[in-house]
Amino acid sequence: MPPAFKKVPAIDKCFAILDLLASTREPLGISGIAGKLDLNKSTVFNIVHTLRGLNVLENRPDGKFVFGTRIYILGNIAGNRSQLIQTAHPYLEMINAKTKLSAFLGIRSDRRSILIDKVDSAYGIKVSSEIGLRMPVLAGPGIKAMLTQLPDDEIDEILARTELKKYTPYTTTDKAAYKKETLEAREQGIVLDREEYIEGMVSFAIPVKIGGKGLQAAIWAVGLTRQVSEVSIPEITDLLKGIAAEINSGF
């Protein structure tokens, strides 16, 4: 027999909300959640904003909620990897093996990219970051690849409330130029970062589309400038764009 305990109703309600969001195709707001679960709006408000504060949920600009970065990070740590991680991980291994560059998978949290998986086996030179790392605002190629998946007006809204920081002499700090680069990357299907975030580093990023889940993701490959010759750039680009096409066709 299990030991006696006092059930906590709030936890039941919390998981009812998580179950609902997991089983519903479209994101839901406070009223939608409350109506479907027959719960008081104030109760739903307090629970979902507590979960938002823990990064378990994210509040979209339209007021609706989707799963946040902590769900993916905890899933990875526990070994119960999400479909996204299960699908992408073999490709990270492929990128690392074929290019000798470190390969990362991340998801968007507002204006930042959050690292949720990586393959960075050492090949003489190793570029590494820890899972769970939150990149600075609009820094690196990953977040730009994720922004390519958003409508133009959402990109405008994000840029309107952001002061672009200059990380290196090559960083784009003009908002119009940043948007132009993002739209060009959308057309090309890849982002190439030449020392824009960290001097001496070159990186490539491809968007990973997850249809109907309110989430943007990207894979990026990173190495030192001396690891990436000019003649290797087309080959790496073709490899990554082919991987993006394969992954995106499966979602």
C-alpha positions in Angstrom: 0.0 0.0 0.0 1.3 3.5 -0.8 1.8 5.8 2.2 -1.0 8.2 3.0 -0.9 11.5 1.4 -3.0 14.6 0.7 -3.7 15.1 -2.9 -2.9 18.6 -4.3 -5.8 19.7 -6.6 -3.6 22.4 -8.2 -1.3 19.8 -9.5 -4.2 17.9 -11.1 -5.3 21.1 -12.7 -1.8 21.9 -13.9 -1.4 18.6 -15.6 -4.9 18.9 -17.1 -3.8 22.1 -18.7 -0.6 20.6 -20.0 -2.5 17.5 -21.3 -4.9 19.8 -23.1 -2.2 21.9 -24.7 -0.4 18.7 -25.8 -3.6 17.3 -27.4 -4.9 20.5 -29.0 -3.6 21.3 -32.5 -3.7 25.1 -32.0 -2.4 27.2 -29.1 -5.0 28.3 -26.5 -5.6 31.4 -24.4 -6.9 31.7 -20.8 -10.5 31.7 -21.9 -10.1 28.7 -24.2 -8.3 26.6 -21.6 -10.8 27.5 -18.9 -13.8 26.7 -21.2 -12.5 23.4 -22.3 -11.6 22.2 -18.8 -14.5 23.9 -17.0 -12.1 25.7 -14.7 -12.3 29.2 -13.2 -10.5 31.8 -15.4 -8.5 33.1 -12.4 -7.3 29.6 -11.5 -6.2 29.0 -15.1 -4.5 32.5 -15.2 -2.5 31.8 -12.1 -1.4 28.3 -13.1 -0.4 29.1 -16.7 1.5 32.2 -15.7 3.3 30.3 -13.0 4.2 27.7 -15.7 5.3 30.6 -17.9 7.6 31.9 -15.2 9.2 28.5 -15.1 9.6 28.4 -18.9 7.3 25.4 -19.0 4.9 27.5 -21.1 5.5 30.5 -23.3 3.0 33.3 -23.8 2.7 34.3 -27.5 2.1 37.9 -28.6 -1.6 37.0 -29.3 -2.0 35.9 -25.7 -2.1 32.2 -26.4 0.2 29.6 -24.8 2.5 27.0 -26.2 5.1 24.7 -24.6 8.2 26.5 -23.5 11.9 25.6 -23.6 12.0 23.8 -20.3 9.8 21.0 -21.5 12.4 20.2 -24.2 15.4 20.6 -21.9 13.9 18.3 -19.2 12.9 15.8 -21.9 16.4 15.7 -23.2 18.0 15.3 -19.7 15.6 12.6 -18.8 16.3 10.7 -21.9 12.7 10.9 -23.1 13.6 13.0 -26.1 10.9 14.8 -28.0 10.1 13.9 -31.5 12.1 17.0 -32.6 15.2 15.9 -30.8 14.8 12.2 -31.8 14.5 13.3 -35.5 17.3 15.9 -35.5 19.9 14.1 -33.4 21.2 11.7 -36.2 21.6 14.7 -38.4 23.7 16.5 -35.8 25.9 13.5 -35.8 26.1 13.5 -39.6 27.0 17.2 -39.7 29.7 16.7 -37.0 31.2 13.7 -38.8 31.2 15.1 -42.3 32.2 18.7 -41.6 34.1 18.3 -38.3 32.1 21.3 -37.0 30.1 21.3 -33.8 26.4 20.9 -34.5 23.6 22.3 -32.3 19.8 22.1 -32.2 17.8 25.0 -30.7 14.4 26.4 -30.3 13.1 30.0 -30.2 12.1 31.7 -26.9 10.9 35.1 -28.0 14.1 36.8 -29.2 16.6 34.2 -28.0 17.6 30.7 -29.2 17.8 28.0 -26.5 20.2 25.1 -27.1 18.4 21.7 -26.6 20.7 19.2 -28.2 24.3 19.0 -29.5 27.0 16.8 -31.1 30.4 18.3 -30.6 32.8 15.4 -30.7 36.4 16.6 -30.7 38.2 16.6 -34.1 41.4 18.4 -32.9 39.3 21.6 -32.4 36.1 21.6 -30.4 33.5 24.4 -30.2 31.1 23.6 -27.3 28.1 25.0 -25.4 26.0 23.5 -22.7 22.4 22.2 -23.3 20.0 24.8 -21.8 22.2 27.7 -22.9 20.1 30.9 -23.6 21.8 32.9 -26.3 21.8 36.7 -26.1 19.0 38.6 -27.8 19.0 38.1 -31.6 22.6 36.8 -31.4 24.0 34.1 -33.7 22.6 32.5 -36.8 20.2 30.1 -35.0 17.7 32.8 -34.0 17.9 34.4 -37.5 17.1 31.0 -39.1 14.1 30.7 -36.7 12.9 34.2 -37.5 12.7 33.2 -41.2 9.7 31.1 -40.3 7.7 34.0 -38.9 5.4 36.3 -40.9 7.0 39.7 -41.8 4.8 41.6 -39.3 6.1 39.4 -36.4 9.7 40.0 -37.4 8.9 43.8 -37.4 7.3 43.6 -34.0 10.4 41.8 -32.6 12.8 44.2 -34.1 10.7 47.2 -32.9 11.3 46.3 -29.3 15.0 45.3 -29.7 18.2 47.3 -29.6 20.6 45.3 -31.7 23.9 44.8 -29.9 27.3 45.0 -31.6 29.2 41.9 -30.7 32.0 42.2 -33.3 33.0 44.7 -36.0 30.9 42.5 -38.4 27.7 42.5 -36.4 24.6 44.0 -38.1 23.1 46.6 -35.9 20.8 48.4 -38.4 17.3 46.9 -38.1 16.4 47.4 -41.7 19.6 45.6 -42.7 18.9 42.8 -40.2 15.4 42.2 -41.6 16.8 42.3 -45.1 19.3 39.6 -44.2 16.5 37.5 -42.5 14.4 37.7 -45.6 17.3 36.8 -47.9 18.0 33.8 -45.6 14.3 32.8 -46.0 14.8 32.7 -49.7 18.1 30.9 -49.6 17.1 28.4 -46.9 20.2 29.0 -44.8 22.0 31.6 -42.7 25.8 32.1 -43.0 27.4 34.0 -40.1 31.0 35.2 -40.7 32.3 36.4 -37.3 29.1 38.3 -36.7 28.6 37.0 -33.2 32.1 35.8 -32.2 35.3 36.9 -33.9 37.2 34.0 -35.4 34.0 31.9 -35.7 32.0 30.9 -38.8 28.6 29.3 -38.5 25.7 28.0 -40.7 22.1 27.7 -39.6 19.0 26.1 -41.2 15.4 26.5 -40.1 13.6 23.4 -38.8 9.8 23.7 -39.3 7.4 22.1 -36.9 4.0 22.5 -38.4 1.1 23.5 -36.2 3.1 23.5 -33.0 3.7 27.2 -32.6 7.4 26.6 -32.3 10.4 27.5 -34.4 13.6 25.6 -34.3 17.0 25.6 -36.1 20.1 23.5 -36.5 23.4 25.3 -36.7 27.0 24.2 -37.3 29.9 26.2 -35.8 33.7 26.2 -36.3 36.8 28.4 -36.4 37.4 30.4 -39.5 40.4 28.3 -40.3 38.2 25.2 -40.3 36.0 26.6 -43.0 37.7 27.4 -46.3 35.9 29.3 -49.0 35.8 26.2 -51.2 34.1 24.2 -48.5 31.2 26.7 -48.0 29.1 25.5 -51.0 29.6 21.8 -49.9 28.6 22.6 -46.3 25.6 24.7 -47.5 24.3 21.9 -49.7 24.7 19.4 -46.9 22.7 21.5 -44.5 20.0 22.5 -46.9 19.5 18.8 -47.9 19.2 18.0 -44.2 16.6 20.8 -43.7 14.6 19.4 -46.6 14.6 15.9 -45.2 13.7 17.0 -41.6 11.0 19.4 -42.7 9.3 16.9 -45.0 8.8 14.7 -41.9 6.8 17.3 -39.9 
